[in-house]
Amino acid sequence: MSDIKRIETGTRMSQAVVHGGVVYLAGQVGTAGASVTVQTQDILANIERLLAEAGSDKKKILQATIWMASMDDFAEMNAVWDAWVAPGHAPARAAGESKLATLDYKVEIICVAAL
């Protein structure tokens, strides 16, 4: 049985969990109240940081789930996402609309990556 590594563990959750050669990230959010562009940039920077700490990187993302408070922001979020994704390494992805933790959050992204 392989070990489980937890990164930035709190009472409720860990920001990342590594097990069996896979990195599971918690939902990442950006600066509350900021624009969709800024929130998405913040989230992607957090994802890169957590993946690096786990021993992975954005080229190894297997799947991403993106939640937005409003699908009206889809194009704005995609502009940031498309510029960030490593060419030739786009993960499987889903995006949808959902109520997020507070009205100040417009985007939340969850990723699963290989080590």
C-alpha positions in Angstrom: 0.0 0.0 0.0 1.4 3.4 -1.0 1.7 6.3 1.4 -0.6 9.3 1.3 1.0 12.7 1.3 -1.2 15.7 2.4 -0.2 19.3 1.5 -1.4 22.4 3.4 -3.7 20.3 5.6 -6.2 22.1 7.8 -9.0 20.9 10.1 -11.5 20.6 7.3 -9.4 19.7 4.2 -6.0 19.5 2.5 -5.2 21.7 -0.5 -3.6 18.7 -2.2 -3.4 14.9 -1.6 -0.9 12.7 -3.3 -1.6 8.9 -3.5 -0.7 6.2 -6.0 1.1 8.5 -8.4 -1.8 10.9 -8.6 -2.2 14.5 -7.2 -5.8 15.5 -6.2 -6.3 19.2 -5.6 -9.0 20.8 -3.6 -11.1 23.4 -5.3 -9.0 26.5 -5.8 -10.4 30.1 -5.6 -8.8 33.5 -6.3 -9.0 36.9 -4.7 -12.6 37.3 -3.4 -14.3 40.2 -5.2 -11.8 40.5 -8.0 -12.6 40.2 -11.7 -13.0 36.8 -13.4 -9.7 37.4 -15.1 -7.8 38.1 -11.8 -9.5 35.2 -10.0 -8.7 32.8 -12.8 -5.1 34.0 -12.8 -4.8 33.6 -9.0 -6.3 30.1 -9.2 -3.9 28.9 -11.9 -1.0 30.3 -10.0 -2.2 28.3 -6.9 -2.6 25.2 -9.0 1.0 25.5 -10.3 2.4 26.1 -6.8 0.5 23.1 -5.3 1.5 20.8 -8.2 5.1 21.9 -7.8 5.1 21.1 -4.1 3.6 17.7 -4.9 6.3 17.0 -7.5 4.1 17.6 -10.6 3.3 20.4 -13.0 0.6 21.7 -15.3 1.7 19.5 -18.2 0.6 16.5 -16.1 -3.0 17.6 -15.3 -5.3 14.8 -16.2 -8.6 16.4 -15.5 -10.0 19.9 -14.5 -13.4 20.8 -13.3 -14.3 24.5 -13.5 -17.2 26.0 -11.6 -18.4 29.5 -12.4 -21.0 31.6 -10.6 -22.3 32.6 -14.0 -21.7 31.1 -17.4 -21.8 34.6 -18.7 -18.1 34.7 -17.6 -17.2 31.6 -19.7 -15.3 33.5 -22.4 -13.4 35.7 -19.9 -12.3 32.7 -17.9 -11.4 30.7 -21.1 -9.2 33.6 -22.3 -7.0 33.2 -19.2 -7.2 29.3 -19.2 -6.3 29.1 -22.9 -3.2 31.3 -22.5 -2.1 29.2 -19.5 -2.5 25.6 -20.7 0.7 24.1 -22.0 0.4 23.5 -25.8 -0.3 19.9 -26.5 -1.1 19.2 -22.9 -4.8 20.2 -22.5 -6.4 18.0 -19.8 -9.9 16.5 -20.0 -12.1 19.3 -18.7 -15.7 20.2 -17.7 -17.1 23.6 -16.9 -20.4 24.5 -15.4 -22.4 27.0 -13.4 -22.8 26.7 -9.6 -23.3 28.7 -6.5 -19.9 29.1 -5.0 -19.0 29.5 -1.3 -19.7 33.2 -1.3 -20.9 35.7 -3.9 -17.4 37.2 -4.0 -16.1 34.1 -5.8 -16.7 33.9 -9.5 -14.5 30.9 -10.4 -13.4 27.7 -8.7 -11.1 25.1 -10.3 -10.5 21.5 -9.2 -7.7 19.4 -10.8 -6.3 15.9 -10.8 -2.8 15.4 -12.1 -0.2 12.6 -12.5 3.1 12.8 -10.7 
